Amino acid sequence: MNILIRLLSGMMLALMAGCDSTQKESQTSLNSNSGEHVAIDLLSNQIHNNKAAYIPAQCYTKTRNKRGQVHNPCFSCHTVGQEPNYIDDSAFQMAYDFRTYSRTNRWTNLFKDRSAVVKAISDEDILKYVRSSNYFDEEGNIRLASLGKQVPSDWDVNQNKRWDGYVPDCFFNFDSEGFDVTPQGHDSGWRAFAYSPFLGTFWPTNGSADDVLIRLPESMRQTEAGLYSRIVYRLNLAIVEAMITRKNIAIPATDESVYQVDLNRNGVLDMATEVVYRWAPTKGQNMSYVGKAKQLQKKGRIHLAAGLYPEGTEFLHTVRYLNVNSDQKIELAPRVKELRYSYKQSWNNYSQLNSAAMGEVIEGDQFPDRLRTITGNSETGVINGLGWVYQGFIEDQSGHLRPQTYEESMSCIGCHSGLSVTADSSFAFSRKLGSSNFQAGWFHWSQKGLSGLKEPQWKDGRWEYTQYLLENHSGNEFRNNEEVKNKFFDSKGILKPAEVETLHHDIAHLLEPSTERALTLNKAYKVIVEEQSYIYGREPHVLPLNDTVWDIIPDGETTGVEAPIIKPH
């Protein structure tokens, strides 16, 4: 389907709002405020609670506190996009430009008091729970791998007796280059990379740890003869990294004559130690993949362009509980909250993406109250209209991973389409750590944690996390992270210079919570799992957020932000 037609179904609404056991038990989802029970139905696209579930709960934050002080976490997502992301949604830092329907906040879990039920869970019980894997079984096999052979009938949307979605195939067994290796000693194709965690929600101090892996299509892992080659794959990953980050990328010394590609762009085929980014087709400056992908690129069957991934690119993203290890350090827990998967199924060029962005503006002007229609289902995933499909698994009531329902999956789309901050609908790879870091940034967080990583810095010299603290005066959008407030701000609300200086050299100083906070937030999320109430909100918290979150946003309400914060490119 043409990208413009897809987007005209309502992508602008996500912007105007501000921006996942192979046996399924009979279970229900409990609206903890109204007492309404909703069946977990994977076979239909029925919406039980929120027709605008693509709008994140964070977008309902009250930007003014009781004293009238203005907070701006909105700049994290809403800025001026970098071509070919033609979105400029920086104005949404200043206005709550919601549809009539979506002014009512249906993430009602935000307003629940969980103090009693959280207190009833012991530290020992929650640690035992998060340290048990729901991804692997007792023999170390991937539990959901059986989907490749048999699918439960109540997961099989089209009743064709096979699973048409992603079948988990990552062993989380990473070598010294970040490649995932199967028990048989083969590369699975997945490669872990480290990145500067995105602002706010995904900082571990707010209750979850996460990781991201990338896998390029098979052709980009093969020689021209069609044989697997890690060397070819590593080079093509470096080329993709250069195209997404728009930077030169260091590589092991490589004889360019083997591939007939001038990787270092010096005009001759010699020994290259870096992929030089120089891409300006209108000026005759083009770049090329190597191996079989080079052949397919020449035939127009696979594409290369700045800021875009080649078709067939996959990402795997786990959202984890927080574990406390024997040294009392915070780390990713074995237990997975969500297993999120994305696949780029089609290519859109710059002209199509520009038309799509313009189409969003037209949609907003002509149909100011139309809600967005999202195509897809729980099995094959939901479509973002920009060439990507998103599908995921989430814990069932007993803690096993089950597919997300259609309504639960809708929450993926609000952040992974139509936001100015993304690079080809994704967040993490454009934030990958560079070659000066451990294993050149190709490692999994289980191999090395956040400690000792430097704070990311914008091109104009501003420190990104410090900027977030300055603008938001807290460590999360809801401003209920008292631990961060107490550590980084004095009694007058002014940042403490010594704490900020430590942050510049070690992001774990901000991003990692205390043991007490980690366990408390683990417990709070476990309650949501037991309720199966994801459609009412997944954010772990203990006390209700009435003071910092709107239940209904008043018509005409402004944020109080006078001028947007723009991240320079």
Long-range contacts (C-beta under 8 A, 24 or more apart in sequence): 3-348, 3-352, 3-353, 3-355, 3-356, 3-385, 3-386, 3-387, 4-352, 4-355, 4-356, 4-359, 6-375, 6-383, 6-385, 7-356, 7-359, 7-360, 7-363, 7-385, 7-386, 7-418, 8-359, 8-362, 8-363, 9-372, 9-373, 9-375, 9-385, 10-363, 10-367, 10-370, 10-371, 10-372, 10-373, 11-356, 11-359, 11-360, 11-363, 11-372, 11-385, 11-417, 11-418, 12-360, 12-361, 12-363, 12-364, 12-418, 13-52, 13-54, 13-55, 13-99, 13-102, 13-363, 13-364, 13-370, 13-371, 13-372, 14-54, 14-55, 14-372, 14-413, 14-414, 14-417, 14-418, 14-419, 15-78, 15-87, 15-89, 15-92, 15-360, 15-364, 15-418, 15-419, 16-92, 16-97, 16-98, 16-99, 16-364, 17-52, 17-54, 17-55, 17-56, 17-59, 17-98, 17-99, 17-102, 17-414, 18-55, 18-56, 18-58, 18-59, 18-60, 18-74, 18-77, 18-78, 18-92, 18-96, 18-98, 19-55, 19-56, 19-58, 19-59, 19-74, 19-77, 19-78, 19-89, 19-92, 19-414, 19-415, 19-419, 20-319, 20-338, 20-339, 20-340, 20-341, 20-391, 20-392, 20-393, 20-394, 20-401, 20-404, 21-134, 21-143, 21-396, 21-398, 21-400, 21-401, 21-402, 22-143, 22-144, 22-146, 22-147, 22-150, 22-152, 22-400, 23-152, 23-400, 24-152, 24-154, 24-155, 24-396, 24-402, 25-396, 25-397, 25-398, 27-396, 27-397, 27-532, 28-532, 29-531, 29-532, 29-533, 29-534, 29-535, 29-536, 30-531, 30-532, 30-533, 31-108, 31-533, 31-536, 32-108, 32-109, 32-112, 32-531, 32-533, 32-536, 33-108, 33-109, 33-111, 33-112, 33-536, 34-108, 38-535, 40-396, 40-402, 40-405, 40-532, 41-405, 42-154, 42-155, 42-157, 42-378, 42-379, 42-402, 42-403, 42-405, 43-154, 43-156, 43-157, 43-378, 44-406, 45-377, 45-406, 45-407, 46-406, 46-407, 47-406, 47-407, 47-410, 48-407, 48-535, 49-106, 49-407, 49-535, 49-536, 50-106, 50-107, 50-407, 50-410, 50-535, 51-101, 51-371, 52-99, 52-101, 52-102, 52-106, 52-371, 52-372, 53-106, 53-407, 53-408, 53-410, 53-411, 53-414, 53-535, 54-372, 54-374, 54-410, 54-411, 54-413, 54-414, 55-98, 55-102, 55-414, 56-411, 56-414, 56-415, 57-105, 57-107, 57-110, 57-537, 57-539, 57-549, 58-200, 58-201, 58-477, 58-478, 60-105, 60-107, 60-110, 60-549, 60-550, 60-553, 61-477, 61-478, 61-479, 61-548, 61-549, 61-550, 62-547, 62-548, 62-549, 62-550, 63-559, 63-560, 63-561, 64-559, 64-560, 65-479, 65-547, 65-548, 66-547, 68-560, 69-473, 69-493, 70-559, 70-560, 70-561, 71-471, 71-472, 71-473, 71-474, 71-479, 72-471, 72-472, 72-559, 72-561, 72-565, 73-199, 73-200, 73-468, 73-471, 73-472, 73-476, 73-477, 74-559, 74-561, 75-471, 75-564, 75-565, 75-566, 75-567, 76-198, 76-199, 76-200, 76-421, 76-468, 77-415, 77-419, 77-420, 77-421, 78-419, 78-420, 78-421, 78-564, 79-420, 79-421, 79-564, 79-565, 79-566, 79-567, 80-420, 80-566, 80-569, 81-420, 81-421, 81-422, 82-307, 82-423, 82-569, 83-306, 83-307, 83-350, 84-305, 84-306, 84-307, 84-308, 84-350, 84-353, 84-354, 84-424, 85-307, 85-353, 85-357, 85-420, 85-422, 85-423, 85-424, 86-353, 86-354, 86-356, 86-357, 86-358, 87-357, 87-360, 87-418, 87-419, 87-420, 88-420, 89-418, 89-419, 89-420, 90-420, 90-564, 90-566, 91-564, 93-559, 93-561, 93-564, 93-565, 94-558, 94-559, 94-561, 94-562, 94-563, 94-564, 95-558, 95-559, 96-553, 96-557, 96-558, 96-559, 98-553, 99-368, 99-369, 99-370, 99-371, 100-369, 101-369, 101-371, 102-371, 103-552, 103-553, 103-554, 103-555, 104-551, 104-552, 105-549, 105-550, 105-551, 105-552, 105-553, 106-536, 107-536, 107-537, 107-539, 108-536, 108-537, 109-528, 109-533, 109-536, 109-537, 109-538, 109-539, 110-478, 110-537, 110-539, 110-541, 110-544, 110-545, 110-549, 111-544, 111-545, 111-546, 111-549, 111-551, 112-544, 113-542, 113-543, 113-544, 114-524, 114-527, 114-541, 114-542, 114-543, 115-542, 115-543, 117-527, 118-520, 118-523, 118-524, 118-527, 118-542, 121-523, 121-526, 121-527, 123-519, 126-519, 126-522, 126-523, 126-526, 127-323, 127-324, 127-519, 129-321, 129-335, 129-399, 129-522, 129-526, 130-321, 130-322, 130-323, 130-333, 130-334, 130-335, 130-522, 131-323, 131-333, 131-334, 131-335, 132-334, 132-335, 132-399, 133-334, 133-335, 133-336, 134-335, 134-336, 134-395, 134-399, 134-400, 134-401, 135-168, 135-172, 135-318, 135-334, 135-336, 135-339, 135-401, 136-334, 140-183, 142-168, 142-169, 142-170, 142-171, 143-400, 143-401, 144-168, 144-339, 144-393, 144-401, 145-169, 155-378, 155-379, 155-402, 155-403, 156-379, 157-377, 157-378, 157-379, 157-380, 158-379, 163-379, 164-379, 164-380, 165-341, 165-379, 165-380, 165-381, 165-391, 165-403, 166-341, 166-343, 166-381, 166-391, 168-339, 168-393, 170-213, 170-316, 172-444, 172-446, 174-443, 174-444, 174-446, 174-447, 176-439, 177-234, 177-439, 177-442, 178-439, 178-442, 178-443, 178-444, 178-447, 179-230, 180-213, 187-221, 187-228, 187-230, 187-233, 188-215, 189-215, 189-216, 189-218, 189-221, 189-233, 190-214, 190-215, 190-316, 191-215, 191-237, 191-442, 192-442, 192-443, 192-444, 192-445, 192-447, 193-428, 193-429, 193-432, 193-433, 193-441, 193-442, 193-443, 194-432, 194-433, 194-437, 194-438, 194-441, 194-442, 194-443, 194-444, 194-445, 194-448, 194-453, 195-428, 195-429, 195-431, 195-432, 195-433, 195-441, 196-431, 196-433, 196-453, 196-456, 196-464, 196-507, 197-431, 197-450, 197-507, 197-511, 198-427, 198-428, 198-431, 199-464, 199-465, 199-468, 200-468, 200-472, 200-475, 200-476, 200-477, 201-476, 201-477, 201-539, 203-475, 203-476, 203-510, 203-511, 204-322, 204-330, 204-450, 204-511, 204-512, 204-513, 204-518, 205-475, 205-476, 205-481, 205-483, 205-484, 205-510, 205-511, 205-512, 205-513, 205-517, 206-475, 206-476, 206-481, 206-513, 206-521, 206-540, 207-322, 207-513, 207-518, 207-521, 207-522, 207-524, 207-525, 207-539, 207-540, 208-319, 208-320, 208-321, 208-322, 208-337, 208-521, 208-525, 208-540, 209-319, 209-320, 209-321, 209-322, 209-330, 209-331, 209-332, 209-333, 209-445, 210-317, 210-318, 210-319, 210-320, 210-332, 211-317, 211-318, 211-320, 211-332, 211-444, 211-445, 211-446, 212-315, 212-316, 212-317, 212-428, 212-429, 213-315, 213-316, 213-317, 213-444, 214-313, 214-314, 214-315, 214-429, 215-313, 215-314, 215-315, 215-316, 216-240, 216-310, 216-312, 216-313, 216-314, 217-293, 217-302, 217-310, 217-311, 217-312, 217-313, 218-312, 219-291, 219-292, 219-293, 219-296, 219-302, 219-312, 220-289, 220-291, 220-292, 220-293, 220-302, 220-310, 220-312, 221-291, 222-291, 222-292, 222-293, 223-291, 223-292, 224-291, 224-292, 224-294, 224-295, 225-292, 226-292, 229-291, 232-259, 232-290, 232-291, 232-292, 235-259, 235-263, 235-275, 235-290, 235-291, 236-289, 236-290, 236-291, 236-293, 238-275, 239-263, 239-275, 239-287, 239-288, 239-289, 239-290, 239-304, 240-309, 240-310, 240-313, 241-275, 241-429, 241-432, 242-275, 242-276, 242-277, 242-287, 243-277, 243-279, 243-287, 243-304, 243-305, 243-306, 243-307, 243-308, 244-307, 244-308, 244-309, 244-423, 244-424, 244-429, 244-430, 245-277, 245-430, 245-432, 246-277, 246-306, 246-307, 247-277, 247-434, 248-274, 248-275, 248-276, 248-277, 249-274, 249-275, 249-277, 249-435, 250-274, 250-435, 250-440, 251-275, 259-290, 259-291, 259-294, 260-294, 261-288, 261-289, 261-290, 261-294, 263-290, 277-306, 279-305, 279-306, 303-347, 303-349, 305-349, 305-350, 307-423, 307-424, 308-347, 308-424, 309-344, 309-424, 309-426, 310-344, 310-347, 311-344, 311-345, 311-346, 311-347, 311-387, 312-343, 312-344, 313-343, 313-344, 314-341, 314-342, 314-343, 314-344, 315-340, 315-341, 315-342, 315-426, 315-428, 315-429, 316-340, 316-341, 317-341, 317-342, 317-428, 321-522, 321-525, 322-513, 322-518, 322-519, 322-521, 322-522, 324-515, 324-518, 324-519, 328-515, 329-449, 329-451, 329-512, 330-512, 330-513, 330-515, 330-518, 331-445, 331-446, 331-449, 332-445, 332-446, 333-522, 335-399, 336-393, 336-395, 336-401, 337-394, 337-395, 337-525, 338-392, 338-393, 338-394, 338-395, 338-404, 339-392, 339-393, 339-394, 339-401, 340-390, 340-392, 340-412, 341-381, 341-390, 341-391, 341-392, 342-388, 342-389, 342-390, 342-391, 342-416, 342-425, 342-426, 343-381, 343-388, 343-389, 343-391, 344-387, 344-388, 344-424, 345-387, 345-388, 345-389, 346-387, 347-387, 348-386, 348-387, 353-386, 356-385, 356-386, 360-418, 372-413, 374-410, 374-413, 376-406, 376-409, 377-406, 378-403, 378-404, 378-405, 378-406, 378-408, 378-409, 379-403, 381-409, 382-406, 382-409, 382-410, 382-412, 382-413, 384-412, 384-413, 384-416, 384-417, 384-425, 385-417, 386-417, 386-424, 386-425, 387-425, 388-416, 388-417, 388-425, 390-416, 394-534, 395-529, 396-532, 397-529, 397-530, 397-532, 399-529, 404-534, 405-535, 407-535, 408-534, 408-535, 411-538, 421-567, 431-456, 449-508, 450-507, 450-508, 450-511, 450-512, 451-506, 451-508, 451-512, 452-505, 452-506, 452-508, 453-506, 453-507, 453-508, 454-504, 454-505, 454-506, 454-507, 455-503, 455-504, 455-505, 455-507, 458-567, 458-568, 459-568, 459-569, 460-568, 463-500, 463-503, 463-504, 464-567, 465-503, 465-507, 465-510, 466-495, 466-500, 466-503, 466-504, 467-565, 469-495, 469-500, 469-510, 470-495, 471-565, 475-510, 478-539, 478-541, 478-545, 478-548, 478-549, 479-548, 480-541, 480-543, 480-545, 480-548, 483-513, 483-514, 483-517, 484-510
